[in-house]
Amino acid sequence: MTHPHDPRLHHRPRPHRPGVSFALVNGSAFAVHVLLACSAAELMATRVRGEATVGMLALLVQGSLLVWTAARYDRRADARPAPQEIWEESR
């Protein structure tokens, strides 16, 4: 008895984990923020409008970037079928 050929069954499924680009993007944003906070404190304390400073806006951008990349990788993980689903489809 032969089993129908399904190329998806021949690939070992890799567990979902955030990729290198996820760590690179968020890590570099954090590093830039820390370097600016340490070396250019006057720049980060510059008021933009009202009580908002450049440092607060940079932190807001960094947090938005973190949420956006996390949502992107979460969507990508949901799009992959689980190995059990692939096996059941091939039967």
Phi and psi restraints in degrees (value plus and minus 20) as a CYANA .aco file:
   2 THR   PHI    -123.4   -83.4
   2 THR   PSI     131.5   171.5
   3 HIS   PHI    -119.8   -79.8
   3 HIS   PSI     114.8   154.8
   4 PRO   PHI     -80.4   -40.4
   4 PRO   PSI     120.4   160.4
   5 HIS   PHI     -92.8   -52.8
   5 HIS   PSI     104.6   144.6
   6 ASP   PHI    -150.9  -110.9
   6 ASP   PSI      89.9   129.9
   7 PRO   PHI     -82.4   -42.4
   7 PRO   PSI     -42.1    -2.1
   8 ARG   PHI     -88.2   -48.2
   8 ARG   PSI     -43.4    -3.4
   9 LEU   PHI     -98.1   -58.1
   9 LEU   PSI     -36.1     3.9
  10 HIS   PHI    -109.1   -69.1
  10 HIS   PSI     -27.1    12.9
  11 HIS   PHI    -121.0   -81.0
  11 HIS   PSI     109.6   149.6
  12 ARG   PHI     -91.7   -51.7
  12 ARG   PSI     104.0   144.0
  13 PRO   PHI     -90.6   -50.6
  13 PRO   PSI     115.3   155.3
  14 ARG   PHI    -115.6   -75.6
  14 ARG   PSI     119.9   159.9
  15 PRO   PHI     -86.9   -46.9
  15 PRO   PSI     126.8   166.8
  16 HIS   PHI     -93.2   -53.2
  16 HIS   PSI     109.6   149.6
  17 ARG   PHI    -170.4  -130.4
  17 ARG   PSI     127.8   167.8
  18 PRO   PHI     -76.5   -36.5
  18 PRO   PSI     117.1   157.1
  19 GLY   PHI     -98.0   -58.0
  19 GLY   PSI     159.6   199.6
  20 VAL   PHI     -85.3   -45.3
  20 VAL   PSI     -58.3   -18.3
  21 SER   PHI     -85.8   -45.8
  21 SER   PSI     -53.5   -13.5
  22 PHE   PHI     -80.0   -40.0
  22 PHE   PSI     -69.9   -29.9
  23 ALA   PHI     -87.2   -47.2
  23 ALA   PSI     -57.1   -17.1
  24 LEU   PHI     -86.5   -46.5
  24 LEU   PSI     -66.4   -26.4
  25 VAL   PHI     -84.3   -44.3
  25 VAL   PSI     -70.9   -30.9
  26 ASN   PHI     -93.0   -53.0
  26 ASN   PSI     -55.4   -15.4
  27 GLY   PHI     -87.2   -47.2
  27 GLY   PSI     -60.3   -20.3
  28 SER   PHI     -89.5   -49.5
  28 SER   PSI     -57.7   -17.7
  29 ALA   PHI     -82.6   -42.6
  29 ALA   PSI     -62.0   -22.0
  30 PHE   PHI     -85.1   -45.1
  30 PHE   PSI     -62.6   -22.6
  31 ALA   PHI     -83.3   -43.3
  31 ALA   PSI     -62.6   -22.6
  32 VAL   PHI     -83.4   -43.4
  32 VAL   PSI     -62.0   -22.0
  33 HIS   PHI     -83.0   -43.0
  33 HIS   PSI     -64.0   -24.0
  34 VAL   PHI     -86.8   -46.8
  34 VAL   PSI     -62.4   -22.4
  35 LEU   PHI     -83.0   -43.0
  35 LEU   PSI     -62.7   -22.7
  36 LEU   PHI     -85.6   -45.6
  36 LEU   PSI     -59.6   -19.6
  37 ALA   PHI     -84.9   -44.9
  37 ALA   PSI     -55.2   -15.2
  38 CYS   PHI    -102.3   -62.3
  38 CYS   PSI     -60.8   -20.8
  39 SER   PHI    -116.7   -76.7
  39 SER   PSI     -45.1    -5.1
  40 ALA   PHI    -147.7  -107.7
  40 ALA   PSI      40.1    80.1
  41 ALA   PHI     -82.0   -42.0
  41 ALA   PSI     -55.0   -15.0
  42 GLU   PHI     -85.7   -45.7
  42 GLU   PSI     -59.3   -19.3
  43 LEU   PHI     -85.3   -45.3
  43 LEU   PSI     -64.2   -24.2
  44 MET   PHI     -88.4   -48.4
  44 MET   PSI     -43.5    -3.5
  45 ALA   PHI    -110.1   -70.1
  45 ALA   PSI     -22.0    18.0
  46 THR   PHI     -85.9   -45.9
  46 THR   PSI     108.7   148.7
  47 ARG   PHI     -98.1   -58.1
  47 ARG   PSI     114.7   154.7
  48 VAL   PHI    -116.8   -76.8
  48 VAL   PSI     -71.2   -31.2
  49 ARG   PHI    -176.1  -136.1
  49 ARG   PSI     102.8   142.8
  50 GLY   PHI      43.2    83.2
  50 GLY   PSI    -144.6  -104.6
  51 GLU   PHI    -112.7   -72.7
  51 GLU   PSI     -24.4    15.6
  52 ALA   PHI     -95.3   -55.3
  52 ALA   PSI     112.5   152.5
  53 THR   PHI    -134.1   -94.1
  53 THR   PSI     149.0   189.0
  54 VAL   PHI     -80.5   -40.5
  54 VAL   PSI     -58.5   -18.5
  55 GLY   PHI     -83.4   -43.4
  55 GLY   PSI     -60.5   -20.5
  56 MET   PHI     -85.9   -45.9
  56 MET   PSI     -61.1   -21.1
  57 LEU   PHI     -87.3   -47.3
  57 LEU   PSI     -58.2   -18.2
  58 ALA   PHI     -84.2   -44.2
  58 ALA   PSI     -59.2   -19.2
  59 LEU   PHI     -86.6   -46.6
  59 LEU   PSI     -58.1   -18.1
  60 LEU   PHI     -83.5   -43.5
  60 LEU   PSI     -62.8   -22.8
  61 VAL   PHI     -85.3   -45.3
  61 VAL   PSI     -62.1   -22.1
  62 GLN   PHI     -82.9   -42.9
  62 GLN   PSI     -63.3   -23.3
  63 GLY   PHI     -84.4   -44.4
  63 GLY   PSI     -60.0   -20.0
  64 SER   PHI     -83.7   -43.7
  64 SER   PSI     -60.3   -20.3
  65 LEU   PHI     -83.6   -43.6
  65 LEU   PSI     -60.9   -20.9
  66 LEU   PHI     -83.1   -43.1
  66 LEU   PSI     -65.8   -25.8
  67 VAL   PHI     -84.8   -44.8
  67 VAL   PSI     -61.6   -21.6
  68 TRP   PHI     -84.1   -44.1
  68 TRP   PSI     -65.3   -25.3
  69 THR   PHI     -88.9   -48.9
  69 THR   PSI     -55.7   -15.7
  70 ALA   PHI     -85.2   -45.2
  70 ALA   PSI     -61.8   -21.8
  71 ALA   PHI     -85.6   -45.6
  71 ALA   PSI     -57.7   -17.7
  72 ARG   PHI     -83.3   -43.3
  72 ARG   PSI     -65.6   -25.6
  73 TYR   PHI     -92.2   -52.2
  73 TYR   PSI     -49.9    -9.9
  74 ASP   PHI     -87.6   -47.6
  74 ASP   PSI     -61.5   -21.5
  75 ARG   PHI     -82.2   -42.2
  75 ARG   PSI     -60.7   -20.7
  76 ARG   PHI     -84.7   -44.7
  76 ARG   PSI     -55.9   -15.9
  77 ALA   PHI     -89.7   -49.7
  77 ALA   PSI     -56.8   -16.8
  78 ASP   PHI     -89.8   -49.8
  78 ASP   PSI     -45.0    -5.0
  79 ALA   PHI     -96.6   -56.6
  79 ALA   PSI     -41.2    -1.2
  80 ARG   PHI    -101.2   -61.2
  80 ARG   PSI     111.6   151.6
  81 PRO   PHI     -94.9   -54.9
  81 PRO   PSI     127.4   167.4
  82 ALA   PHI     -92.9   -52.9
  82 ALA   PSI     131.4   171.4
  83 PRO   PHI     -76.7   -36.7
  83 PRO   PSI     -55.9   -15.9
  84 GLN   PHI     -84.0   -44.0
  84 GLN   PSI     -58.6   -18.6
  85 GLU   PHI     -84.9   -44.9
  85 GLU   PSI     -59.0   -19.0
  86 ILE   PHI     -83.9   -43.9
  86 ILE   PSI     -63.1   -23.1
  87 TRP   PHI     -84.3   -44.3
  87 TRP   PSI     -63.0   -23.0
  88 GLU   PHI     -88.7   -48.7
  88 GLU   PSI     -52.9   -12.9
  89 GLU   PHI     -87.2   -47.2
  89 GLU   PSI     -52.4   -12.4
  90 SER   PHI     -99.1   -59.1
  90 SER   PSI     -33.6     6.4
